[in-house]
Amino acid sequence: MNTYSLRRYRKYLLPMGCMALLTWLSALGCGVHLASAWRTFGTSIGYFSGLLVPDWSAFSDLWGPALNSIFISVVGTFGGAVISLFFGLAAASNIAPPWLRQCTRFLLSLERALPEIVIVLFLVAAFGMGPSSGVLALVIGSIGMLGKLFADAIEELDMGSLDAIKAVGANRLQVMVYGVWHQIVPTVVSYTLLRFEWSIRLSVALGAVGAGGIGLELNRSFQLLDYHRCCSALILVLVIIVLSERGSEYLRKKVNVGGTLK
Amino acid sequence: MKASLGYTLPSDRLRQKATVSIVVSLGLVFACIYMGFDPSMIFTEFHFVADLASNMMPPDFSLFWMDKTIVMAIVESLSMAFLGTVVGGVLALGLAVLAARDTMPFRGVRLVARFVMQIVRVIPYLVVILVFVATVGVGAFAGMLTLVFMTAGNFGQLFMETIEASEKAPAEAIYSVGASRGQVIRYALFPQILPGLIANLFYAFDVNLRTGIALGIFGGGGVGFQLYMAMRVLHYRDAFALICLTVLLIVLMERVCDLLRKRLLGKGILK
């Protein structure tokens, strides 16, 4: 049989057809209108060309909000990581009783299903605009992600060393500190740093909804059609994101097995 | 630090730990003071949360059958995520093929593709959705375009790494018996990366569904938009019902994706 025969591909016909049908249906659902989008594309390119030229004088009053954004994500991630440790302990099968584990896992998965931006909407309705809503939203968001990761890390612990510590007469707290904590420190630090990268990205969007910071400036200057200022804010955001990625990568490499810095 | 010992002395380790914790705690305190964030406000201002909760409390589920727009919003959210994944995934694969060392012989093209992916990856979705909303108008189309953009950037990088990490021997074998570059990609590279690709696309759908709900708040349409509107007009009971809907939708789609992925990858029909 010829290698290039179409018969070879006959089994792909049904899945491909299904995919095409689904794509077409969802294009209908989305209201995709490529023709008119293409028509407006040319004008909007000219319209947004202002986004490419930064307003250099705007940087002087933008670095404050930028710092605010960074602090929101630092404090939010740290607070979330500390609280997640307890959730991680409560959700680990080798530490917690089964009923507690099931409850905590269920809560965590429920929380993970809620996007942070929805959480911040509610927090803004409760506490008003301001960094506190952003910090709390990031804390809650971090718990959902880090709680599960920490629990998985704790479940993979070497139980032998825990037994050894118990055997020489340690109480529960000492087992937690010397058995569990010392083993999971590197994992905890690297996951927290990973989450920090996420938080930095999220804090931009959270800021626009009401947490303040650089996201708010970005959104506001966009709504006021001040595209040059918007470009400056965008540059700051890009610098923050790239720096946080590099920084967390560097730190993650430095943290070695014992949890100490090399 | 005494490198000759081969390990860190306990006294050194203590000093190191003390330094790290002092620096971290000072930084946190400074950050809190700078932002004006007082951690005790969670307790002193908790009654605001209680007020809000009592306003939301019986969630108004009748919204789902009274209001036809909600059903439409669910369809919009799902189709946004699906189209974003499919179109974005195709674009991501194209970019990855252009950027990977195995498939692209020209260094200039590789560098350009990599640069494009880097830029797309770090641009926050807030800016992208604002631009698209201004270009094509408020609605699911703007959200979908944003998702395409984000998926292309994020997963292009991932696919590129997958391609570069693939086994080189089959490609060389096929090349040595006279296959063209396209045939090498089709018969040596593609079968290797396809399972990973499919798994990643399911993951992308999951991410896109969540991001799509967040995008709705900035005018991207779907459930997020309805939620934002309900919050804006202070219909907290509707908002709470929509929250339940969001959680249900995301959890349900996660399950469906898991099932589909297991069926697809388990059977090995993709070879």
Interface residues (C-beta under 8 A of the other chain):
Chain A: K11 M19 L22 T23 L25 S26 A27 L28 G29 C30 G31 V32 H33 S36 A37 T40 F41 S44 Y47 F48 L51 L67 N68 F71 I72 V74 V75 F78 G79 S109 L110 A113 L114 P115 E116 I117 V118 L121 F122 A125 A126 F127 G130 P131 S132 V135 L136 R201 V204 A205 A208 V209 G215 L218 N219 F222 C230 L234 V237 L238 I241 V242 G258 T260 L261
Chain B: T8 R13 Q16 K17 V20 V24 G27 L28 A31 C32 Y34 M35 G36 F37 D38 P39 M41 I42 E45 F48 V49 D51 L52 V75 E76 L78 S79 M80 F82 L83 V86 V122 I123 P124 Y125 L126 V127 L130 V131 A134 T135 V136 G139 A140 F141 G143 M144 R210 T211 I213 A214 I217 F218 G221 G224 L227 Y228 M231 Y236 A239 I243 T246 V247 I250 V251 E254 I269
